[in-house]
């Protein structure tokens, strides 16, 4: 193999790495910007009365996203993989649920829905039913039933 071909292959690989890292950085910046604009972490801190731990929440999101990406890319064999996957799925579900509720709160979806639907009582049960339905739907979708 000539030196020109090896050099071209090295430049091509470096360009692919640069484009991949840039695209990943842009996508993650967009996700973190969305989380920041919606204000999910301060809302959680406010609802749980743990505002002094907001920095810990932010670092947890950053480190969790980084660890998830590394595990996805490297696919290491970990002991107790099924338990770790179940825990990760639970935490991801909690996060997505909180994100959806924060987005709905920002957009004032529920007051409009309740006013137009003339719903006076049973609101917590309605929210719980939606959550259970989404959980069962995801379970049926991702399981081999």
C-alpha positions as CSV (number, residue, x, y, z in Angstrom):
1,X,0.0,0.0,0.0
2,X,1.4,3.4,-0.9
3,X,2.0,6.2,1.5
4,X,-0.6,8.4,-0.3
5,X,-3.4,5.8,0.3
6,X,-2.4,5.4,3.9
7,X,-2.4,9.2,4.4
8,X,-5.8,9.5,2.7
9,X,-7.2,6.8,4.9
10,X,-5.9,8.5,8.0
11,X,-7.3,11.9,7.0
12,X,-10.6,10.2,6.2
13,X,-10.7,8.5,9.6
14,X,-9.8,11.8,11.4
15,X,-12.5,13.6,9.5
16,X,-15.1,11.0,10.4
17,X,-14.1,11.2,14.1
18,X,-14.3,15.0,13.9
19,X,-17.7,15.0,12.3
20,X,-19.0,12.3,14.7
21,X,-17.9,14.2,17.7
22,X,-19.2,17.5,16.4
23,X,-22.6,16.0,15.6
24,X,-22.8,14.4,19.1
25,X,-21.8,17.6,20.8
26,X,-24.4,19.5,18.8
27,X,-27.2,17.0,19.6
28,X,-26.3,16.8,23.3
29,X,-26.1,20.6,23.5
30,X,-29.6,20.7,22.1
31,X,-30.9,18.2,24.6
32,X,-29.3,20.1,27.5
33,X,-30.6,23.4,26.2
34,X,-34.1,21.9,26.1
35,X,-33.7,20.7,29.7
36,X,-32.5,24.1,30.7
37,X,-35.3,26.0,29.0
38,X,-38.0,23.8,30.4
39,X,-36.4,24.0,33.8
40,X,-36.9,20.4,34.8
41,X,-34.1,20.3,37.4
42,X,-35.2,23.5,39.3
43,X,-38.8,22.2,39.2
44,X,-37.8,18.9,40.7
45,X,-35.7,20.7,43.3
46,X,-38.7,23.0,44.1
47,X,-41.2,20.1,44.4
48,X,-38.9,18.0,46.5
49,X,-37.6,21.0,48.6
50,X,-34.0,20.2,47.8
51,X,-33.0,23.4,46.0
52,X,-29.6,23.3,47.6
53,X,-28.8,20.1,45.6
54,X,-29.5,21.5,42.1
55,X,-25.8,21.3,41.2
56,X,-25.8,17.6,42.2
57,X,-28.8,17.0,39.9
58,X,-27.1,18.8,37.0
59,X,-24.0,16.7,37.4
60,X,-26.0,13.5,37.7
61,X,-27.7,14.3,34.3
62,X,-24.3,15.1,32.7
63,X,-22.5,12.0,34.1
64,X,-25.5,9.7,33.4
65,X,-25.7,10.9,29.8
66,X,-22.0,10.4,29.4
67,X,-22.0,7.0,31.0
68,X,-24.9,5.9,28.9
69,X,-23.2,7.0,25.7
70,X,-20.0,5.2,26.7
71,X,-21.8,2.0,27.5
72,X,-23.7,2.2,24.2
73,X,-20.6,2.8,22.2
74,X,-18.2,0.4,24.0
75,X,-20.7,-2.3,25.0
76,X,-18.7,-3.7,27.8
77,X,-19.7,-7.0,29.5
78,X,-20.8,-6.0,33.0
79,X,-21.7,-8.4,35.8
80,X,-25.4,-8.2,36.7
81,X,-26.2,-6.7,33.3
82,X,-29.9,-7.4,33.6
83,X,-30.2,-5.6,36.9
84,X,-28.3,-2.6,35.7
85,X,-30.5,-2.4,32.6
86,X,-33.6,-2.6,34.7
87,X,-32.3,0.2,37.0
88,X,-31.3,2.3,34.0
89,X,-34.7,1.8,32.4
90,X,-36.4,2.8,35.6
91,X,-34.3,6.0,35.9
92,X,-34.8,6.9,32.3
93,X,-38.6,6.4,32.6
94,X,-38.6,8.7,35.7
95,X,-36.6,11.3,33.9
96,X,-38.8,11.2,30.7
97,X,-41.9,11.4,32.8
98,X,-40.6,14.4,34.7
99,X,-39.5,16.0,31.4
100,X,-43.0,15.5,30.0
101,X,-44.7,16.8,33.1
102,X,-42.4,19.9,33.1
103,X,-43.1,20.5,29.5
104,X,-46.9,20.2,30.1
105,X,-46.6,22.5,33.0
106,X,-44.7,25.1,31.0
107,X,-47.3,24.9,28.2
108,X,-50.2,24.9,30.6
109,X,-51.7,21.8,28.9
110,X,-53.5,20.4,31.9
111,X,-55.5,23.5,32.9
112,X,-56.7,23.9,29.3
113,X,-57.5,20.1,29.1
114,X,-59.4,20.1,32.4
115,X,-61.3,23.3,31.5
116,X,-62.4,22.1,28.1
117,X,-63.2,18.6,29.3
118,X,-65.1,20.0,32.3
119,X,-63.1,17.6,34.6
120,X,-63.6,18.5,38.3
121,X,-62.3,15.4,40.2
122,X,-60.2,12.3,39.6
123,X,-57.3,14.3,38.1
124,X,-54.5,12.3,40.0
125,X,-56.1,9.1,38.8
126,X,-56.2,10.3,35.3
127,X,-52.4,11.1,35.4
128,X,-51.7,7.8,37.0
129,X,-53.7,5.9,34.4
130,X,-51.8,7.7,31.6
131,X,-48.5,6.8,33.2
132,X,-49.5,3.1,33.7
133,X,-50.8,2.9,30.1
134,X,-47.5,4.3,28.8
135,X,-45.5,1.8,31.0
136,X,-47.6,-1.2,29.8
137,X,-47.4,0.0,26.2
138,X,-43.6,0.2,26.4
139,X,-43.4,-3.2,28.1
140,X,-45.5,-4.8,25.4
141,X,-43.6,-3.1,22.7
142,X,-40.2,-4.0,23.9
143,X,-40.9,-7.5,25.2
144,X,-41.4,-10.5,23.0
145,X,-45.0,-11.2,24.0
